[in-house]
Amino acid sequence: MIFYFSGTGNSKWIAREISAIQHERLISIADEMTNPDAAFQYRLTDNEMIGFVFPVYSWAPPAIVMDFIDKIRFENFRNPYMFFVCTCGDEVGLTVDSIKKAAGKRGWSWNAGFSVIMPNNYVCLPGFDTDPKELEEKKLSEAVPAVGHINALLTARESDVFEYRKGSWPCFKSRIINPLFNKYQVTAKPFFSTYSCISCGLCEKACPVHNIRVVDKPVWGELCTSCLACYHVCPQQAVQYGKATRNKHQYFNPHH
C-alpha cells in the first residue's frame, strides 16, 4: 500500500514506479483528504508494505501529508515493512526528522527512507525558478537508476536504510523558514489568471485537492497546498501568483 501526494508529477511518477515493481496498490493522499466520505481506515493484507511518497516543501513534508498521517488507521497492522521516499530539488533539511517524529507518535517505525533529487518547480519567491532545461533533463535521467536502486532495497526488505541529502543549515531552513512558508506562502489568494486564459480547464483538472473551478476563468478556493500544479500546467502561462511568477518558467513531470 503506497500513499502519495504530488503536484507537478515528480512524486506521482516515483510512486507509480515503486508500485509497479512492488505490486502494491496506490492511494492518493489528496483524493483521500478531499473525500467527504473518507474513513481514513485501511486494511492491510498479509506481507503488505506501507509506503509514503511526497515532495519536500520548504525543507519539510507538506502539511497535507502530516495531517494525513495523523488521521489514518490500519487494520491487521502486524509490524509491516514501512518506508518513505521524498522528492526534492536539492536537499531535504530536517524532513526525515519530521516524518520520523510523526511516525513515532503513531507507534510506527520506518524501516527505510530515501530522497530523490528531481527538477525544481517552486517559483513563488524572488530568486526561485525552475531548473535550466539541461539540468532538468539531467535530474530526470539520474532519477531512473536512483528509483531502481530504491526498488532493489525495498524488494529485499532492507531495514535501517536511510539515504538522503540533508544539506546545509537544516535547522534554520526547516525550523525557521518552513513555519513562515506554511503561514504566508501556502495560500491561493495571490493566484489570478491573465487575459491570455482560454478557459481550457487544465488547471482545474491538475489541482490535486480540487481547489479550482473554471466557469469563465479559474477561481481558487481555500484548500491550496501551494503545489503550483495550476501554474505549471497552464498552456498559455495565464495562471500567475501575484507578481512573483512574472517571466518565470514552467515544469511538469513528462511522465505524469
Buried (B, 14 or more C-beta within 10 A) or exposed (E): BBBBBBBBBBBBBBBBBBBEBBEBEBBBBBEBBBEEEEEEEBEBEEEBBBBBBBBBBBBBBBBBBBBBBEEBEBEEBEEBBBBBBBBBBBBBBBBBBBBBEBBEEEEBEBBBBBBBBBBBBBBBEEEBBBBEEEEBEBBBEEBEEBBEEBBEBBEEEEEEBBBBEBBEEBEEBBBEBBEEBBEEBBBBEBBBBEEEBEBBEBBBEBBBBBBBBBEEBBBBEEBBBBBBBBBBBBEEBBBBBEEBBEEBBBBBBEEB
